[in-house]
Amino acid sequence: MALFPQSFIDEVRAASDIVAVVSDSVSLRKAGSTYKGLCPFHGEKTPSFTVNKDKGFFYCFGCGVGGDVFKFIELQEKIGFQEAVRQLAHRFGVPIPEMEAGGEHRESAAEREALVKIHEVAVAYFREQLDSPAGARIRQYLLTERGLTAETIDRLQLGFAPPGRDALRQRLLKQGFSPLQLVTSGLVSRRDDGAEIDRFRGRLMIPIARDTGTVIAFGGRALEKDQQPKYLNSPETPI
């Protein structure tokens, strides 16, 4: 199946009413500038699922799932990204461009989609580490010294990159991503001797997202006084 150009994806996203889409399966009520309802992705009795129509994204404070209108359709319908784009284009009357299945454009679009998926796995991994015994000291630091609430930590999807050499790299390889994709994502660095290691190690991880909620990079803050640099960001990538 041909992959859609980014300009078309952006057009579909702008045309899609995320409140209308979510309302097909979730009963929403307006609460200030957002809408709230029971999360469709985990069982709950008190609404913790929010939809921001202006920004075009959803987030559940209960299970931590969030993203843009495409992500919601992917999860709700259990389909891939391209099919989610196609469904929303049909629904909101955006003409689907005729595309060839091969060529350089297809490879570029496939690469960008893979990089976004890699960052989704990384977000989950870093959050998992923050909640682990190894991340307990960092979580306590956020709560006591920085004055963040547990809700804010979850909403910002803050995480912890353990000091190990290549734990994230191993996780991503097991997910089926290629070594080249990992280096291209900026989350894995290739040293002069050819060894590949995690770019972020022993750092508080801060996701950097598009206004739709899609994470495309990270900022990592050093946790030890002698650790340099104090702030380390993702390099420039195709996304």
N, C-alpha and C positions, 0 to 999 in steps of 0.2 A: 504494500500500500504506500502511495506517495506521501511524503511528509509535507506539511503546510509551511509556507513562509512565515517568518515572525510578524511581518506587517499584517497578514491576514489574521493570525492568532490575536494580535493586539486589537484588531477591529472587532472580532467576535467577543473578546473580553469586555470591551467598552459598550457593546450593544446588549450584553446579557444583564438582565435584572436578577441579581443574586438572591434578593428577597423572594421574588416570584419562583425561582428555581428551588430554593430550600423549602418554601411553603408547600410544594408538592408532597413532601414527606414529613414535614415538621410543622406543628402548630406554633406560629410565632405571635408574640405580642410586642408592641412598641414599648421601649423603656428608654426614654431620653432620646439620644441620637442613634441608638442601636435597637435591635430586635432580639428577644430572648425566647428560648423554648427548651424542651427536653432533648438532650443529645441523641441523635439516631445511631451513634456508633458505640455507645455503652449504656448500660442500664442505670437510670437515675430517677429520683422522685422529685428533686428540687432542680429547677432549670439552671444550668450552668453553660448552656450553649448560646453564643451570641453571634449576630450577623450585623456587619457594618455595611450598609448599602452604599454610602458615599465612597468608601475605600474599596468596596468590592471584595471583602474577605470575611471568613467565618472563623470562629475559635471556640473551643470548649475548654473551660477552666477545670473541668473534671478529669478528662482523659488526655488533654493536651493536644488533641488533633486540631489542625487548622490549615487554612490555605485559601486559594481563590475559588472562583466558580467552577473552574475546570477540575480542581482537586476534589470538590464536593461531588461532582458527577462521577469522577473516577471511583471514589470510595463507595458512593451510594449505589451505583449501577454495576460496580465491579468490572469496569472496562478500562482500556488503555487511554492514554492522553489524547492521541489522535482521534479516536472515536468520540471522546468527550467533546472535542472541538467541533467535530462534524455534527453531533447532535445539537449543540447549542447554536451552531450556524443555521441549521434548518429551523430551529424553534424561533429564532429572532430575526429571520429573514436576511441573513448575510450571504450573498452569493459565494459559493465555493469555487475557488479557482481551478482550472484544469491544469493538472500537473503530470509530469512524467515521473515514473517510479525510480529512474536511475539518475546518475549524474552527480556533479559536484554539490549542487544545492541540497540534494537528499542527504549526502554525507554530512554536510554542515548542520542541517536540522537535526539529524540523528545524534550528532555529537553534543549539541546544546541540550537536547532532552536527556541524554545520559548524564551530563554534568549536573543538571538539576536533581536527578534521582540520586546521584552520589551525595549531594549536599543534604538531601532528605535523610539518608542513612546516617550521615555524620551528625546531624542535629540530634537524632534519636540516640546515637552512641554517646555523645557528650552529656546529654541529659541523664542517661542511664548511669554514667560514671559519677556524676554529681550526687546522685541518690545512693551510690554504693558506699560501703565503709571507707574506701579510699578517698572519697570526696566529702566525707563528713566534716572535716576541718574547714574546707572551702565553703560549704553550705552554711556553717556556723558563722564564718567570717562575713558572709553576705547578710545574714540575719541580724547579727549583733553589731559589728563594726560599721557596716554600710547602711544599716537600717532598712533593708528591703524586707517586704513581706513575702511569705511563701507564694502567695498569689502572683505577686510581681515577678518573682523568679520564674515561675511556670509560664506566665504570659510572655515574658521576653525570651523564653526558651534558653535561659542561661545554662551553661554546662561546664564540664571539667575535662581537660585533656590530660590523662595521666602521664607520668614521666617516661613510660616505656618507649622503646625504640620504634616499634611499628605495629602497635595493637590495632589502630584504626585501619591501617593498610591491610592487615590480615582480615579484618571484618569485611572490608569492601571487596577483597578478592573472593571471599566466600560467597558474596552476594552476586558474583558473576561479572564484575567489572574488570576490564583489562588493566595491566600495569600502566600502559600508555595513557588511558583515560584518567587514572588516578594522578599521574604527574600533571596532565593537562588541567585537572581540576584545581591544582594549587594546594591540595591537602597533603600531597606526598611530594617530597623533594628528592631529586636525584643528585647524589654527591659526585665529586670528580672521579672517585674510584668506581663509580657505577652503582654503588649501593643506594637503595631507595628506603627512606625513612619518613615517619610522620613529620609534617612541617610544624605542627603544634604539639608541644610536649610540656607537661607541668604548668599548664596555664588555665586561667579562667576564660571560658569561651563565650563570646558574645556574637550571636548570629547577625548578619547584615542582610536585610531583606528588601525586595522590591515593595512598592506601596500595595501590592496585591497580597503580600505575605509570603511570597516564594523566597526562600533563603538562597542566596547566590554567592555568599562569601562569609568570612569570619574575621573577628578581631580577637586576638588572644592577649590577655594581660598577665604579665609575670607574677608569680606568687612568692618568690624568694627575693630577698634584698639584693643579692649579687647576680640575679638572673638578668641577662641582657639579650635583646633590647627589652625595655619595660613593656612596650606595646608592639605586637607583631600582627600585621594584617595579611590577608590573602593577597597574592599577586594578581595582576590583570589576567583575566581568562576570557574565553569566547562569550561567557555569560555575564 
